């Protein structure tokens, strides 16, 4: 189930890591700043309730999954510090919508459509335009563009892009980021709007 959810979320352009027990979940959360944690309540090792208690109040928003949909179970989960609660079985579309809603709460409030110069990106519809013309971007290219646009002119390092757009299995020495940026630049056209800051990263320069 975890692998199926992860594949579906990756198709939506999200970077996803998977932990199969509570000990691994806590170890991964200690070294990665996740926007949202989808937490199964019945985790082996460290129970999901304890994982929730340790992560509650930190950076990530917590969406708890459970086999029980009773009112008592929902109240119990929320009282442990979860930000949202979803009972199994659930519709994938609802899970994705709840993750996106929690993700917006984990960062500063953003408009539903991002704009920079003549560039427009709609994160929910997974679409982008430049000068009113649709851009044919892959999920990774859309995700990279979204990170650059939400940075509001800040330089974004290749390491940050690798962490936020790809997942824990991505090779930190790969040229994936460089290749994706090259393809994105080509599709965005002229004049160029992404500047490489040597030794630092990338910045969106569209005003």
Residue frames as a rotation matrix with the C-alpha (Angstrom) as fourth column:
UNK 1
0.571 0.821 0.000 0.00
0.821 -0.571 0.000 0.00
0.000 0.000 -1.000 0.00
UNK 2
0.422 -0.498 -0.758 2.83
0.171 -0.777 0.606 2.39
-0.890 -0.385 -0.243 0.88
UNK 3
-0.656 -0.717 0.237 4.56
0.332 0.009 0.943 1.75
-0.678 0.697 0.232 -2.46
UNK 4
-0.195 0.679 0.708 1.30
0.973 0.044 0.226 2.23
0.122 0.733 -0.669 -4.36
UNK 5
0.773 0.451 -0.446 0.66
0.546 -0.831 0.106 5.56
-0.323 -0.325 -0.889 -2.63
UNK 6
0.030 -0.862 -0.506 4.25
0.116 -0.500 0.858 6.66
-0.993 -0.084 0.086 -3.25
UNK 7
-0.675 -0.263 0.690 4.01
0.669 0.175 0.722 5.87
-0.311 0.949 0.058 -6.98
UNK 8
0.258 0.872 0.416 0.76
0.946 -0.315 0.073 7.81
0.194 0.375 -0.907 -7.25
UNK 9
0.747 0.001 -0.664 2.15
0.326 -0.871 0.366 10.85
-0.579 -0.491 -0.651 -5.44
UNK 10
-0.355 -0.931 -0.088 5.29
0.264 -0.190 0.946 10.85
-0.897 0.313 0.313 -7.58
UNK 11
-0.411 0.297 0.862 3.07
0.910 0.076 0.408 10.94
0.056 0.952 -0.301 -10.67
UNK 12
0.723 0.691 0.005 1.60
0.681 -0.715 0.158 14.12
0.113 -0.111 -0.987 -9.13
UNK 13
0.366 -0.678 0.638 5.07
0.136 -0.639 -0.757 15.67
0.921 0.364 -0.142 -9.06
UNK 14
0.810 -0.060 0.584 5.77
-0.571 -0.309 0.761 15.14
0.135 -0.949 -0.285 -5.35
UNK 15
-0.277 -0.913 -0.300 9.08
-0.530 0.406 -0.745 13.94
0.801 -0.047 -0.596 -3.90
UNK 16
0.699 0.668 0.256 8.30
-0.631 0.407 0.661 10.93
0.337 -0.623 0.706 -1.69
UNK 17
-0.621 -0.780 -0.075 10.31
-0.613 0.544 -0.573 8.84
0.488 -0.310 -0.816 0.78
UNK 18
0.489 0.797 -0.354 8.91
-0.420 0.571 0.706 5.64
0.765 -0.196 0.613 2.31
UNK 19
-0.663 -0.585 0.466 9.53
-0.708 0.287 -0.646 4.21
0.244 -0.758 -0.605 5.80
UNK 20
-0.134 0.612 -0.780 8.12
-0.186 0.757 0.626 0.80
0.973 0.229 0.013 6.72
UNK 21
0.174 0.197 -0.965 8.42
0.871 0.427 0.245 1.08
0.460 -0.883 -0.097 10.50
UNK 22
0.935 0.355 -0.015 8.34
0.312 -0.802 0.510 3.72
0.169 -0.481 -0.860 13.20
UNK 23
0.394 -0.867 -0.305 12.08
0.459 -0.102 0.883 3.65
-0.796 -0.488 0.358 13.94
UNK 24
-0.432 -0.541 0.722 12.96
0.885 -0.101 0.454 4.36
-0.173 0.835 0.522 10.33
UNK 25
0.400 0.679 0.615 10.29
0.739 -0.636 0.222 7.06
0.543 0.366 -0.756 10.12
UNK 26
0.925 -0.063 -0.374 11.74
0.243 -0.660 0.711 8.95
-0.291 -0.749 -0.595 13.09
UNK 27
-0.008 -1.000 0.026 15.29
0.569 0.017 0.822 8.59
-0.822 0.021 0.569 11.77
UNK 28
-0.330 -0.074 0.941 14.29
0.927 -0.215 0.308 9.96
0.179 0.974 0.139 8.36
UNK 29
0.675 0.664 0.321 12.28
0.568 -0.746 0.347 12.82
0.470 -0.052 -0.881 9.86
UNK 30
0.654 -0.489 -0.577 15.33
0.440 -0.375 0.816 13.80
-0.616 -0.787 -0.030 11.93
UNK 31
-0.395 -0.918 -0.040 17.45
0.425 -0.221 0.878 14.49
-0.815 0.329 0.477 8.86
UNK 32
-0.737 0.213 0.641 14.87
0.600 -0.229 0.766 15.65
0.310 0.950 0.040 6.28
UNK 33
-0.765 0.533 -0.362 12.52
-0.167 -0.706 -0.688 18.62
-0.623 -0.466 0.629 6.47
UNK 34
-0.726 0.581 0.369 9.33
0.676 0.500 0.542 17.10
0.130 0.643 -0.755 5.11
UNK 35
-0.765 0.567 0.306 6.32
-0.493 -0.821 0.289 19.29
0.415 0.070 0.907 4.36
UNK 36
0.324 0.922 0.214 3.84
-0.926 0.262 0.272 16.47
0.195 -0.286 0.938 5.06
UNK 37
-0.873 -0.470 0.131 4.14
-0.488 0.848 -0.209 13.11
-0.013 -0.246 -0.969 6.80
UNK 38
0.218 0.897 -0.386 1.54
-0.759 0.404 0.511 10.45
0.614 0.182 0.768 5.91
UNK 39
-0.697 -0.549 0.461 1.53
-0.702 0.393 -0.594 8.30
0.145 -0.738 -0.659 9.01
UNK 40
0.015 0.653 -0.757 -0.05
-0.127 0.752 0.646 4.86
0.992 0.087 0.095 9.34
UNK 41
0.357 0.190 0.915 -1.24
-0.870 -0.289 0.399 4.52
0.341 -0.938 0.062 12.90
UNK 42
0.905 0.076 0.418 -0.43
-0.259 0.878 0.402 0.80
-0.337 -0.472 0.815 13.09
UNK 43
0.427 -0.835 -0.347 3.28
-0.674 -0.038 -0.738 0.98
0.603 0.549 -0.579 12.28
UNK 44
0.769 -0.288 -0.571 5.54
0.496 0.832 0.248 -1.83
0.404 -0.474 0.782 13.49
UNK 45
-0.370 -0.928 -0.030 8.51
0.687 -0.252 -0.682 -1.04
0.626 -0.273 0.731 15.73
UNK 46
-0.920 0.135 -0.369 7.68
0.158 -0.732 -0.662 2.35
-0.359 -0.667 0.652 17.23
UNK 47
-0.162 0.955 0.247 3.89
0.902 0.245 -0.355 2.64
-0.399 0.166 -0.902 17.09
UNK 48
-0.270 0.121 0.955 2.38
0.725 -0.627 0.284 5.32
0.633 0.770 0.081 14.89
UNK 49
0.801 0.598 -0.031 0.89
0.449 -0.565 0.692 7.07
0.397 -0.568 -0.721 17.93
UNK 50
0.501 -0.691 -0.522 4.35
0.552 -0.210 0.807 7.53
-0.667 -0.692 0.276 19.42
UNK 51
-0.459 -0.630 0.627 5.80
0.884 -0.250 0.395 8.69
-0.092 0.735 0.671 16.10
UNK 52
0.214 0.649 0.730 3.00
0.618 -0.669 0.413 11.24
0.756 0.364 -0.544 15.87
UNK 53
0.900 0.156 -0.408 3.68
0.433 -0.433 0.790 12.46
-0.054 -0.888 -0.457 19.40
UNK 54
0.080 -0.962 -0.261 7.38
0.681 -0.138 0.719 12.97
-0.728 -0.235 0.644 18.65
UNK 55
-0.608 -0.323 0.725 6.81
0.788 -0.357 0.502 14.77
0.097 0.877 0.471 15.35
UNK 56
0.430 0.888 0.166 3.84
0.838 -0.460 0.294 16.90
0.337 0.013 -0.941 16.46
UNK 57
0.824 -0.040 -0.566 4.61
0.269 -0.851 0.451 20.57
-0.499 -0.524 -0.690 16.81
UNK 58
-0.254 -0.967 0.014 7.56
0.381 -0.087 0.920 20.39
-0.889 0.239 0.391 14.43
UNK 59
-0.700 -0.112 -0.705 7.85
-0.488 -0.647 0.587 21.49
-0.522 0.754 0.398 10.79
UNK 60
-0.936 0.294 -0.194 5.93
-0.031 0.480 0.876 18.72
0.351 0.826 -0.440 8.97
UNK 61
-0.151 0.956 0.251 2.15
-0.988 -0.137 -0.075 18.52
-0.038 -0.260 0.965 8.93
UNK 62
-0.925 -0.212 0.315 0.90
-0.260 0.959 -0.117 15.06
-0.277 -0.190 -0.942 9.87
UNK 63
-0.002 0.906 -0.424 -1.82
-0.952 0.127 0.277 13.17
0.305 0.405 0.862 8.03
UNK 64
-0.654 -0.236 0.719 -2.72
-0.583 0.762 -0.281 10.05
-0.482 -0.603 -0.636 10.00
UNK 65
-0.217 0.543 -0.811 -4.11
-0.704 0.489 0.515 6.95
0.676 0.683 0.276 8.28
UNK 66
-0.719 0.015 0.694 -6.04
-0.576 0.545 -0.609 4.37
-0.388 -0.838 -0.384 10.27
UNK 67
-0.886 0.415 -0.206 -8.27
0.217 0.763 0.608 1.37
0.410 0.495 -0.766 9.75
UNK 68
-0.295 0.795 -0.530 -10.85
0.927 0.103 -0.361 2.88
-0.233 -0.597 -0.767 12.09
UNK 69
-0.659 0.112 0.744 -13.10
0.348 -0.831 0.433 5.72
0.667 0.544 0.509 11.00
UNK 70
0.236 0.790 -0.566 -15.05
0.911 0.023 0.412 6.11
0.339 -0.613 -0.714 14.23
UNK 71
0.699 0.094 0.708 -15.44
-0.040 -0.985 0.170 9.48
0.714 -0.147 -0.685 15.87
UNK 72
0.930 -0.353 0.101 -13.48
-0.088 0.052 0.995 8.27
-0.357 -0.934 0.017 18.90
UNK 73
0.343 -0.839 0.423 -10.58
0.854 0.466 0.232 7.17
-0.391 0.282 0.876 16.69
UNK 74
0.279 -0.199 0.939 -10.51
0.642 -0.689 -0.337 10.52
0.714 0.697 -0.064 14.85
UNK 75
0.866 0.078 0.494 -10.56
-0.270 -0.758 0.593 12.48
0.421 -0.647 -0.635 18.10
UNK 76
0.797 -0.596 0.095 -7.84
0.255 0.475 0.842 10.23
-0.547 -0.647 0.531 19.50
UNK 77
0.225 -0.736 0.639 -5.61
0.974 0.166 -0.152 10.74
0.006 0.657 0.754 16.45
UNK 78
0.372 -0.027 0.928 -6.05
0.306 -0.940 -0.150 14.50
0.876 0.340 -0.341 16.41
UNK 79
0.966 0.016 0.257 -5.38
-0.232 -0.375 0.897 14.70
0.110 -0.927 -0.359 20.15
UNK 80
0.570 -0.815 0.106 -2.01
0.675 0.538 0.505 13.03
-0.468 -0.216 0.857 19.55
UNK 81
-0.068 -0.597 -0.799 -1.01
-0.042 -0.798 0.601 16.02
-0.997 0.075 0.030 17.41
UNK 82
-0.500 -0.058 0.864 -2.07
0.804 0.340 0.488 14.95
-0.322 0.939 -0.123 13.91
UNK 83
-0.812 0.169 -0.559 -3.17
-0.261 -0.961 0.090 17.77
-0.522 0.219 0.824 11.62
UNK 84
-0.037 0.816 -0.577 -5.59
-0.993 0.037 0.116 15.63
0.116 0.577 0.809 9.63
UNK 85
-0.525 0.024 0.851 -7.05
-0.389 0.882 -0.265 12.15
-0.757 -0.471 -0.454 9.72
UNK 86
-0.087 0.477 -0.874 -8.12
-0.980 0.118 0.161 9.74
0.180 0.871 0.458 6.99
UNK 87
0.083 0.220 0.972 -9.74
-0.545 0.827 -0.141 6.34
-0.835 -0.518 0.188 7.48
UNK 88
-0.882 -0.333 -0.333 -9.06
-0.467 0.527 0.710 3.34
-0.061 0.782 -0.621 5.24
UNK 89
-0.211 -0.526 0.824 -10.21
0.948 0.097 0.305 2.63
-0.240 0.845 0.478 2.64
UNK 90
0.135 0.201 -0.970 -9.91
0.098 -0.977 -0.189 6.06
-0.986 -0.070 -0.152 1.07
UNK 91
0.873 0.162 0.461 -10.04
0.474 -0.052 -0.879 7.56
-0.119 0.985 -0.123 -2.40
UNK 92
-0.081 -0.992 0.096 -6.63
0.982 -0.063 0.176 8.48
-0.169 0.109 0.980 -3.80
UNK 93
-0.114 0.092 0.989 -7.98
0.531 -0.836 0.139 11.80
0.840 0.541 0.046 -5.09
UNK 94
0.868 0.454 0.200 -9.03
0.058 -0.494 0.867 12.76
0.492 -0.742 -0.456 -1.55
UNK 95
0.583 -0.732 -0.352 -5.63
0.711 0.250 0.657 11.78
-0.393 -0.633 0.666 -0.15
UNK 96
-0.305 -0.721 0.622 -3.86
0.924 -0.383 0.009 13.94
0.232 0.577 0.783 -2.75
UNK 97
0.238 0.484 0.842 -6.17
0.258 -0.867 0.426 16.89
0.936 0.115 -0.332 -2.05
UNK 98
0.977 0.137 -0.163 -5.57
0.183 -0.145 0.972 16.63
0.110 -0.980 -0.167 1.69
UNK 99
0.214 -0.972 -0.100 -1.78
0.918 0.166 0.360 16.41
-0.333 -0.169 0.928 1.19
UNK 100
-0.307 -0.315 0.898 -1.79
0.710 -0.704 -0.004 19.53
0.633 0.637 0.440 -0.98
UNK 101
0.623 0.602 0.500 -3.90
0.079 -0.684 0.725 21.38
0.778 -0.412 -0.474 1.59
UNK 102
0.872 -0.359 -0.333 -1.53
0.401 0.132 0.906 20.40
-0.281 -0.924 0.259 4.40
UNK 103
-0.026 -0.936 0.351 1.47
0.999 -0.011 0.047 21.30
-0.040 0.352 0.935 2.25
UNK 104
0.066 0.118 0.991 0.15
0.373 -0.924 0.085 24.82
0.926 0.364 -0.105 1.82
UNK 105
0.932 0.313 0.185 -0.14
-0.064 -0.358 0.931 25.10
0.357 -0.880 -0.314 5.60
UNK 106
0.606 -0.766 -0.214 3.47
0.730 0.429 0.532 23.92
-0.316 -0.478 0.819 6.03
UNK 107
-0.531 -0.759 0.377 4.74
0.845 -0.510 0.163 26.91
0.069 0.405 0.912 4.03
UNK 108
-0.759 0.266 -0.595 3.82
-0.039 -0.929 -0.367 30.55
-0.650 -0.255 0.715 3.79
UNK 109
0.239 0.951 0.198 0.46
0.278 0.128 -0.952 31.22
-0.930 0.283 -0.234 2.20
UNK 110
-0.856 -0.517 -0.021 0.68
0.084 -0.180 0.980 31.16
-0.511 0.837 0.198 -1.57
UNK 111
-0.137 0.824 -0.549 -1.84
-0.855 -0.378 -0.354 32.22
-0.499 0.421 0.757 -4.22
UNK 112
0.498 0.405 0.767 -3.55
-0.045 0.895 -0.443 29.41
-0.866 0.186 0.464 -6.17
UNK 113
0.810 -0.300 0.504 -1.66
0.562 0.149 -0.814 30.56
0.169 0.942 0.290 -9.29
UNK 114
0.218 -0.835 -0.504 2.00
0.509 -0.344 0.789 31.60
-0.833 -0.429 0.350 -9.17
UNK 115
0.894 0.094 0.439 3.12
0.431 -0.454 -0.780 34.44
0.125 0.886 -0.446 -11.42
UNK 116
0.142 -0.875 -0.463 6.57
0.335 -0.398 0.854 35.79
-0.932 -0.276 0.237 -12.31
UNK 117
-0.750 -0.336 -0.570 6.78
-0.351 -0.529 0.773 38.17
-0.561 0.780 0.279 -15.25
UNK 118
-0.120 0.719 -0.684 4.93
-0.981 0.019 0.191 36.50
0.150 0.694 0.704 -18.13
UNK 119
-0.753 -0.181 -0.632 5.22
-0.120 0.983 -0.139 33.08
0.647 -0.028 -0.762 -16.45
UNK 120
0.009 0.787 0.617 2.16
-0.989 -0.086 0.124 31.54
0.150 -0.611 0.777 -14.76
UNK 121
-0.768 -0.248 -0.591 2.01
-0.174 0.968 -0.180 28.22
0.617 -0.035 -0.786 -12.93
UNK 122
0.252 0.879 0.405 -1.05
-0.877 0.030 0.480 26.52
0.410 -0.475 0.779 -11.48
UNK 123
-0.711 -0.643 0.285 0.23
-0.702 0.623 -0.346 23.91
0.045 -0.446 -0.894 -8.94
UNK 124
-0.225 0.697 0.681 -3.16
-0.440 0.551 -0.709 22.26
-0.870 -0.459 0.183 -8.52
UNK 125
0.811 0.556 -0.183 -3.80
-0.379 0.260 -0.888 21.79
-0.446 0.790 0.421 -12.24
UNK 126
0.108 -0.878 0.466 -0.13
0.340 0.473 0.813 20.94
-0.934 0.070 0.350 -12.88
UNK 127
0.490 0.083 0.868 0.04
0.868 -0.137 -0.477 23.40
0.079 0.987 -0.140 -15.76
UNK 128
-0.100 -0.578 -0.810 2.18
0.436 -0.757 0.486 26.36
-0.894 -0.304 0.328 -16.76
UNK 129
0.712 0.312 0.628 2.03
0.702 -0.319 -0.637 29.12
0.001 0.895 -0.446 -19.35
UNK 130
-0.368 -0.739 -0.564 4.38
0.572 -0.659 0.489 31.75
-0.733 -0.143 0.665 -20.68
UNK 131
-0.896 0.072 -0.437 2.96
-0.311 -0.805 0.505 34.76
-0.316 0.589 0.744 -22.41
UNK 132
0.005 1.000 -0.021 -0.43
-0.846 -0.007 -0.534 33.06
-0.534 0.020 0.845 -22.37
UNK 133
0.225 0.008 -0.974 0.87
-0.767 0.618 -0.173 30.03
0.601 0.786 0.145 -24.28
UNK 134
0.917 0.170 0.361 0.73
-0.370 0.701 0.609 26.58
-0.150 -0.692 0.706 -22.58
UNK 135
-0.109 -0.988 -0.110 4.06
-0.983 0.124 -0.136 24.93
0.148 0.093 -0.985 -21.78
UNK 136
0.759 0.294 -0.581 4.51
-0.291 0.951 0.101 21.18
0.583 0.093 0.808 -22.22
UNK 137
-0.181 -0.831 0.526 6.45
-0.887 -0.094 -0.453 20.37
0.426 -0.548 -0.720 -19.05
UNK 138
-0.191 0.034 -0.981 7.11
0.217 0.976 -0.009 17.05
0.957 -0.214 -0.194 -17.34
UNK 139
0.802 0.517 -0.298 6.17
0.361 -0.023 0.932 16.58
0.475 -0.856 -0.205 -13.68
UNK 140
0.190 -0.821 -0.538 9.80
0.948 0.011 0.318 17.10
-0.256 -0.570 0.781 -12.62
UNK 141
-0.649 -0.412 0.639 10.13
0.622 -0.771 0.135 20.25
0.437 0.486 0.757 -14.72
UNK 142
0.258 0.821 0.509 6.90
0.131 -0.552 0.824 21.61
0.957 -0.146 -0.249 -13.24
UNK 143
0.790 0.036 -0.612 8.11
0.599 0.170 0.783 20.81
0.132 -0.985 0.113 -9.73
UNK 144
-0.280 -0.950 -0.141 11.49
0.952 -0.294 0.090 22.52
-0.127 -0.109 0.986 -10.32
UNK 145
-0.510 0.160 0.845 9.73
0.345 -0.862 0.371 25.58
0.788 0.480 0.385 -11.76
UNK 146
0.607 0.795 0.015 7.38
0.259 -0.215 0.942 25.68
0.752 -0.567 -0.336 -8.77
UNK 147
0.439 -0.528 -0.727 10.32
0.879 0.084 0.470 25.62
-0.186 -0.845 0.501 -6.31
UNK 148
-0.623 -0.732 0.274 12.06
0.778 -0.615 0.128 28.44
0.075 0.293 0.953 -8.20
UNK 149
-0.240 0.611 0.755 8.90
0.227 -0.721 0.655 30.54
0.944 0.329 0.034 -8.44
UNK 150
0.778 0.568 -0.268 8.02
0.365 -0.061 0.929 30.17
0.511 -0.821 -0.255 -4.75
UNK 151
0.036 -0.850 -0.525 11.60
0.997 -0.005 0.078 31.13
-0.069 -0.527 0.847 -3.83
UNK 152
0.884 0.458 -0.094 10.73
0.449 -0.888 -0.101 34.70
-0.130 0.046 -0.990 -4.95
UNK 153
0.771 -0.613 0.172 14.17
-0.342 -0.627 -0.701 35.49
0.537 0.482 -0.693 -6.38
UNK 154
0.485 -0.616 0.621 16.16
-0.682 0.179 0.710 33.57
-0.548 -0.767 -0.333 -3.75
UNK 155
-0.210 -0.641 -0.739 19.00
-0.890 0.439 -0.127 31.40
0.405 0.630 -0.662 -5.04
UNK 156
0.738 0.486 0.468 18.01
-0.614 0.771 0.167 27.72
-0.280 -0.411 0.868 -4.83
UNK 157
-0.314 -0.944 0.098 20.85
-0.836 0.324 0.442 25.23
-0.450 0.057 -0.891 -4.62
UNK 158
-0.246 0.138 -0.959 21.00
-0.679 0.682 0.272 22.02
0.691 0.719 -0.074 -6.63
UNK 159
-0.944 -0.135 -0.301 20.95
0.111 0.729 -0.675 20.13
0.311 -0.671 -0.674 -3.32
UNK 160
-0.650 0.760 -0.016 17.67
-0.336 -0.306 -0.891 21.80
-0.682 -0.573 0.454 -2.32
UNK 161
-0.031 0.626 -0.779 16.12
-0.999 0.000 0.040 20.99
0.025 0.780 0.626 -5.69
UNK 162
-0.553 -0.244 -0.797 17.27
-0.343 0.938 -0.049 17.38
0.760 0.246 -0.602 -5.39
UNK 163
-0.985 0.154 -0.083 15.72
0.135 0.372 -0.918 17.13
-0.110 -0.915 -0.387 -1.91
UNK 164
-0.485 0.845 -0.226 12.42
-0.377 -0.435 -0.818 18.81
-0.789 -0.312 0.529 -2.75
UNK 165
0.124 0.536 -0.835 11.75
-0.982 -0.056 -0.182 17.42
-0.144 0.842 0.520 -6.23
UNK 166
-0.125 -0.222 -0.967 13.32
-0.431 0.890 -0.148 13.98
0.893 0.399 -0.207 -6.16
UNK 167
0.870 0.473 0.141 13.51
-0.330 0.346 0.878 11.52
0.367 -0.810 0.457 -3.23
UNK 168
0.593 -0.646 0.481 15.97
-0.598 0.047 0.800 9.86
-0.539 -0.762 -0.358 -0.85
UNK 169
0.486 -0.389 0.782 17.12
0.460 0.875 0.150 7.38
-0.743 0.287 0.604 -3.51
UNK 170
0.973 -0.149 0.173 18.33
0.074 -0.509 -0.858 10.12
0.216 0.848 -0.484 -5.86
UNK 171
0.266 -0.957 -0.119 22.11
0.961 0.272 -0.043 10.07
0.073 -0.103 0.992 -6.34
UNK 172
0.693 0.015 -0.720 23.50
0.296 -0.917 0.266 13.35
-0.657 -0.398 -0.641 -4.93
UNK 173
-0.331 -0.899 -0.286 26.27
-0.053 -0.285 0.957 13.22
-0.942 0.332 0.047 -7.57
UNK 174
-0.056 0.394 0.917 23.91
0.893 0.431 -0.130 12.79
-0.447 0.812 -0.376 -10.48
UNK 175
-0.966 -0.232 -0.117 23.53
0.145 -0.857 0.495 15.38
-0.215 0.461 0.861 -13.24
UNK 176
-0.332 0.925 0.188 19.73
0.941 0.310 0.134 14.98
0.065 0.221 -0.973 -13.11
UNK 177
0.294 0.447 -0.845 19.17
0.565 -0.794 -0.223 18.51
-0.771 -0.412 -0.486 -11.79
UNK 178
-0.481 -0.569 -0.667 21.41
-0.196 -0.672 0.714 20.05
-0.855 0.474 0.212 -14.46
UNK 179
-0.942 0.152 0.298 19.73
0.335 0.402 0.852 18.09
0.010 0.903 -0.430 -17.26
UNK 180
-0.044 0.992 -0.120 16.23
0.991 0.028 -0.129 18.93
-0.124 -0.124 -0.984 -15.99
UNK 181
0.163 0.041 -0.986 17.15
0.247 -0.969 0.000 22.64
-0.955 -0.243 -0.168 -15.75
UNK 182
-0.821 -0.512 -0.252 18.55
-0.127 -0.266 0.956 22.57
-0.556 0.817 0.154 -19.29
UNK 183
-0.693 0.635 0.343 15.33
0.689 0.443 0.573 21.04
0.212 0.633 -0.744 -20.65
UNK 184
0.203 0.787 -0.582 13.21
0.882 -0.406 -0.242 23.48
-0.427 -0.464 -0.776 -18.63
UNK 185
-0.261 -0.386 -0.885 15.18
0.000 -0.917 0.400 26.47
-0.965 0.104 0.239 -19.94
UNK 186
-0.981 -0.145 0.128 14.73
0.112 0.110 0.988 25.25
-0.157 0.983 -0.091 -23.50
UNK 187
-0.370 0.919 0.135 10.97
0.896 0.314 0.315 24.86
0.247 0.237 -0.940 -23.07
UNK 188
0.179 0.417 -0.891 10.58
0.676 -0.710 -0.196 28.25
-0.715 -0.567 -0.409 -21.37
UNK 189
0.478 0.015 0.878 12.12
0.844 -0.285 -0.454 29.91
0.244 0.958 -0.149 -24.42
UNK 190
-0.622 -0.764 0.172 13.49
0.738 -0.646 -0.197 33.41
0.261 0.004 0.965 -24.86
UNK 191
0.076 -0.950 0.304 14.38
-0.621 -0.284 -0.731 35.62
0.780 -0.133 -0.611 -23.16
UNK 192
-0.271 -0.235 -0.933 15.90
0.413 0.848 -0.333 33.28
0.870 -0.476 -0.132 -20.53
UNK 193
0.420 0.518 0.745 14.43
-0.475 -0.574 0.667 33.61
0.773 -0.635 0.005 -17.03
UNK 194
0.981 -0.164 -0.099 16.54
0.178 0.580 0.795 31.11
-0.073 -0.798 0.598 -15.05
UNK 195
0.500 -0.852 0.154 20.03
-0.649 -0.487 -0.585 32.27
0.573 0.192 -0.796 -14.09
UNK 196
0.628 -0.421 -0.654 22.81
0.582 0.812 0.037 29.96
0.516 -0.405 0.755 -12.90
UNK 197
0.736 -0.451 0.506 24.70
-0.644 -0.698 0.314 31.42
0.211 -0.557 -0.803 -9.94
UNK 198
0.246 -0.704 -0.666 28.06
-0.161 0.648 -0.744 29.65
0.956 0.291 0.046 -10.13
UNK 199
-0.737 -0.616 -0.277 28.84
0.081 0.326 -0.942 27.75
0.671 -0.717 -0.190 -6.95
UNK 200
-0.840 0.459 0.289 25.45
-0.470 -0.349 -0.811 28.59
-0.271 -0.817 0.509 -5.42
UNK 201
-0.447 0.742 0.499 22.53
0.480 0.670 -0.566 27.36
-0.755 -0.013 -0.656 -7.50
UNK 202
-0.650 0.350 0.675 19.72
0.669 -0.158 0.726 28.76
0.360 0.923 -0.131 -9.64
UNK 203
-0.594 0.475 -0.649 17.50
0.238 -0.667 -0.706 31.82
-0.768 -0.574 0.283 -9.52
UNK 204
0.052 0.701 0.711 14.36
0.998 -0.013 -0.060 32.79
-0.032 0.713 -0.700 -11.38
UNK 205
-0.765 -0.517 -0.384 14.99
0.504 -0.852 0.144 36.30
-0.401 -0.084 0.912 -12.71
UNK 206
-0.378 0.713 0.591 11.58
0.603 -0.295 0.741 37.07
0.702 0.637 -0.319 -14.22
UNK 207
-0.992 -0.002 0.129 10.28
-0.087 -0.730 -0.678 40.21
0.095 -0.684 0.724 -12.51
